[in-house]
């Protein structure tokens, strides 16, 4: 196939950087965004060594997004694949989270991707082709203690993606939601804890235990990020082991842990539906 033009946000580290370098190595064109090129010098150098382009962008700065997309489109005249990868995880008990940090979580993980999508869509519609890849998480399906706001941001992104997939089908633009489990990236080391810390009532409980689990898991995750980005690349391009999924799936779960948690969530939802079915069916007018 002809090389695609990829626009990948949050490309300075983690899956964003790995996917960018993977696509560049495969001969595709990649424009990656970083918040600060000077502070991401190693990633920028790796990008440029492979022929990639860098655009500075903080997705929480709404006014900067249209210009960043315009700059990205100027390199190759179009964007074939948008990957909304920029994001982070805010951890803490929901009761302990203040409005400012909660709003920043939603701005980064939901409103940022939404604005980038809106800026990219006119070009994709004009070309009547394109793929939007929204990097979610298993947390976008299964919300653990301490992850309330992070999961809320990913649930929102997944709901947006479902609607978009139906709205954009007439323009031959596809949407893919990627739901990684635990992969050995710097993601956990970059999480942010709430400013006030864990309040006394939650110490020793599910939130405290989960926070400890996250800390001890860093560097021990079983997921190989190179295999994850290979699967994403294959589904987007329709080539390779997972290429047959192109255009057939909205969600791409990645990792055995993700599959296990998603299956448990589906089983619980099915059980809830069956338990409430009689009463759910009894609410129409007579």
BELLINQUI-V697209 format. One record per residue. N is the residue number from 0. RES is the residue in three letters. SS is DSSP state (H for helix, E for strand, L for the rest). PHI is phi in degrees with one decimal (999 if undefined). D_LAST is the distance of its C-alpha to the last C-alpha in whole Angstrom. Layout:
((N RES SS PHI D_LAST) (N RES SS PHI D_LAST))
This chain:
((0 UNK L 999 58) (1 UNK L -69.0 59) (2 UNK L -59.0 59) (3 UNK L -98.2 56) (4 UNK E -101.5 56) (5 UNK E -104.1 54) (6 UNK E -120.0 54) (7 UNK E -118.9 53) (8 UNK L -85.0 52) (9 UNK L 62.6 54) (10 UNK L -95.3 57) (11 UNK L -85.2 59) (12 UNK L -163.4 58) (13 UNK H 60.1 56) (14 UNK H -63.6 54) (15 UNK H -62.5 54) (16 UNK H -69.1 58) (17 UNK H -61.4 58) (18 UNK H -66.1 56) (19 UNK H -60.3 58) (20 UNK H -67.6 61) (21 UNK H -63.7 59) (22 UNK H -66.4 58) (23 UNK H -63.4 62) (24 UNK H -62.3 64) (25 UNK L -79.4 62) (26 UNK L 94.1 63) (27 UNK L -89.1 60) (28 UNK E -101.0 60) (29 UNK E -133.1 59) (30 UNK E -112.1 58) (31 UNK E -111.9 58) (32 UNK E -104.7 57) (33 UNK E -134.3 58) (34 UNK L -72.3 58) (35 UNK L -144.8 62) (36 UNK L -62.9 64) (37 UNK L -65.3 67) (38 UNK L -81.9 65) (39 UNK L -117.8 64) (40 UNK H -59.2 68) (41 UNK H -64.7 67) (42 UNK H -65.6 64) (43 UNK H -61.5 65) (44 UNK H -64.4 69) (45 UNK H -60.4 67) (46 UNK H -59.8 65) (47 UNK H -66.9 68) (48 UNK H -61.5 70) (49 UNK L -101.2 67) (50 UNK L 90.3 67) (51 UNK L -78.4 64) (52 UNK E -112.8 63) (53 UNK E -118.0 62) (54 UNK E -126.4 60) (55 UNK E -78.8 60) (56 UNK L -159.0 56) (57 UNK L -105.6 54) (58 UNK L -67.8 51) (59 UNK L -82.9 50) (60 UNK L -94.8 52) (61 UNK H -57.2 50) (62 UNK H -68.5 53) (63 UNK H -83.9 55) (64 UNK H -67.3 52) (65 UNK H -57.3 52) (66 UNK H -68.6 56) (67 UNK H -64.1 56) (68 UNK H -66.8 54) (69 UNK H -59.8 56) (70 UNK H -63.9 59) (71 UNK H -62.0 58) (72 UNK H -65.9 57) (73 UNK H -70.6 61) (74 UNK H -67.5 62) (75 UNK H -126.7 61) (76 UNK L 85.7 59) (77 UNK L -169.5 55) (78 UNK L -128.5 53) (79 UNK L -88.8 52) (80 UNK E -131.2 50) (81 UNK E -100.4 49) (82 UNK E -117.2 49) (83 UNK E -84.6 47) (84 UNK L -112.8 49) (85 UNK L -58.6 50) (86 UNK L 171.6 49) (87 UNK L -155.4 49) (88 UNK L -116.7 48) (89 UNK E -99.7 48) (90 UNK E -116.2 47) (91 UNK L 154.4 47) (92 UNK L -63.6 44) (93 UNK H -54.2 42) (94 UNK H -63.2 42) (95 UNK H -86.4 46) (96 UNK L -81.2 45) (97 UNK L -89.1 46) (98 UNK H -63.4 45) (99 UNK H -63.1 48) (100 UNK H -72.4 48) (101 UNK H -67.4 44) (102 UNK H -65.1 44) (103 UNK H -65.4 47) (104 UNK H -61.7 45) (105 UNK H -71.1 42) (106 UNK H -60.6 45) (107 UNK H -74.7 47) (108 UNK H -90.5 44) (109 UNK H -122.3 42) (110 UNK H -67.6 43) (111 UNK H -59.0 46) (112 UNK H -56.7 45) (113 UNK H -58.3 42) (114 UNK H -68.4 45) (115 UNK H -64.6 47) (116 UNK H -58.2 44) (117 UNK H -61.5 44) (118 UNK H -74.1 48) (119 UNK H -84.2 48) (120 UNK H -60.1 45) (121 UNK H -55.8 47) (122 UNK H -66.4 50) (123 UNK H -65.8 48) (124 UNK H -63.2 46) (125 UNK H -62.1 49) (126 UNK H -86.9 50) (127 UNK L 50.7 47) (128 UNK L -167.1 48) (129 UNK E 149.7 47) (130 UNK E -134.7 46) (131 UNK E -108.8 45) (132 UNK E -110.6 45) (133 UNK E -104.5 43) (134 UNK E -81.1 45) (135 UNK L -100.4 42) (136 UNK L -175.4 43) (137 UNK H -59.8 41) (138 UNK H -67.0 40) (139 UNK H -81.5 38) (140 UNK L -120.6 36) (141 UNK L -134.3 37) (142 UNK L -94.1 38) (143 UNK L -88.8 41) (144 UNK L -56.4 42) (145 UNK L 84.7 44) (146 UNK L -110.5 43) (147 UNK H -55.1 40) (148 UNK H -74.8 41) (149 UNK H -61.7 42) (150 UNK H -63.4 39) (151 UNK H -59.2 37) (152 UNK H -66.4 39) (153 UNK H -79.3 39) (154 UNK H -59.3 35) (155 UNK H -62.7 35) (156 UNK H -63.4 38) (157 UNK H -70.5 36) (158 UNK H -63.7 33) (159 UNK H -58.8 35) (160 UNK H -64.8 36) (161 UNK H -60.3 33) (162 UNK H -65.1 32) (163 UNK H -58.4 36) (164 UNK H -59.7 36) (165 UNK H -83.9 33) (166 UNK H -67.4 35) (167 UNK L -95.0 38) (168 UNK H -55.3 38) (169 UNK H -63.2 39) (170 UNK H -99.5 42) (171 UNK L 59.5 43) (172 UNK E -107.2 43) (173 UNK E -102.3 42) (174 UNK E -125.6 41) (175 UNK E -130.3 42) (176 UNK E -102.4 41) (177 UNK E -99.8 43) (178 UNK E -120.7 43) (179 UNK E -73.4 46) (180 UNK L -86.2 46) (181 UNK L -89.2 50) (182 UNK E -119.3 53) (183 UNK L -81.7 56) (184 UNK L -116.1 56) (185 UNK L -88.3 57) (186 UNK L -58.5 53) (187 UNK H -68.0 54) (188 UNK H -72.1 57) (189 UNK H -101.8 55) (190 UNK L -66.2 52) (191 UNK E -114.0 52) (192 UNK E -91.3 52) (193 UNK L -62.6 50) (194 UNK L -59.4 53) (195 UNK L -83.9 53) (196 UNK L 78.0 53) (197 UNK L -84.1 51) (198 UNK L -73.0 50) (199 UNK H -54.7 51) (200 UNK H -60.8 48) (201 UNK H -96.4 47) (202 UNK L -69.6 51) (203 UNK L 85.3 51) (204 UNK L -97.1 47) (205 UNK H -57.4 45) (206 UNK H -65.9 46) (207 UNK H -60.6 50) (208 UNK H -62.7 50) (209 UNK H -66.8 48) (210 UNK H -60.4 50) (211 UNK H -65.5 53) (212 UNK H -62.7 52) (213 UNK H -63.3 52) (214 UNK H -63.3 55) (215 UNK H -76.0 57) (216 UNK H -82.4 55) (217 UNK L -58.9 57) (218 UNK L 86.6 59) (219 UNK L -115.4 58) (220 UNK L -59.9 55) (221 UNK L -83.2 55) (222 UNK E -73.9 53) (223 UNK L -93.2 56) (224 UNK H -61.1 55) (225 UNK H -67.1 57) (226 UNK H -70.5 55) (227 UNK H -63.5 52) (228 UNK H -70.0 53) (229 UNK H -63.3 54) (230 UNK H -64.7 51) (231 UNK H -61.2 50) (232 UNK H -59.2 52) (233 UNK H -64.8 52) (234 UNK H -68.1 48) (235 UNK H -66.8 49) (236 UNK H -87.9 52) (237 UNK L 77.3 50) (238 UNK L -118.9 54) (239 UNK L 84.4 55) (240 UNK L -58.0 53) (241 UNK L -99.6 50) (242 UNK H -60.1 50) (243 UNK H -66.5 48) (244 UNK H -83.8 45) (245 UNK L -55.7 45) (246 UNK L 76.1 42) (247 UNK L -107.3 40) (248 UNK L -123.9 39) (249 UNK L -86.4 38) (250 UNK E -110.4 39) (251 UNK E -121.2 42) (252 UNK E -73.8 43) (253 UNK E -130.9 46) (254 UNK L 107.5 48) (255 UNK H -56.5 47) (256 UNK H -65.8 46) (257 UNK H -64.9 43) (258 UNK H -60.6 42) (259 UNK H -63.1 42) (260 UNK H -68.8 40) (261 UNK H -67.5 38) (262 UNK H -63.7 37) (263 UNK H -63.3 36) (264 UNK H -65.2 34) (265 UNK H -63.7 32) (266 UNK H -62.7 32) (267 UNK H -66.5 31) (268 UNK H -63.2 28) (269 UNK H -65.4 27) (270 UNK H -64.6 27) (271 UNK H -62.7 25) (272 UNK H -62.9 22) (273 UNK H -65.5 22) (274 UNK H -66.8 22) (275 UNK H -98.8 19) (276 UNK H -54.9 17) (277 UNK H -57.8 15) (278 UNK H -78.0 14) (279 UNK H -63.3 14) (280 UNK L -81.3 12) (281 UNK L -101.8 9) (282 UNK L -107.9 9) (283 UNK L -78.9 6) (284 UNK L -60.2 4) (285 UNK L -70.6 0))
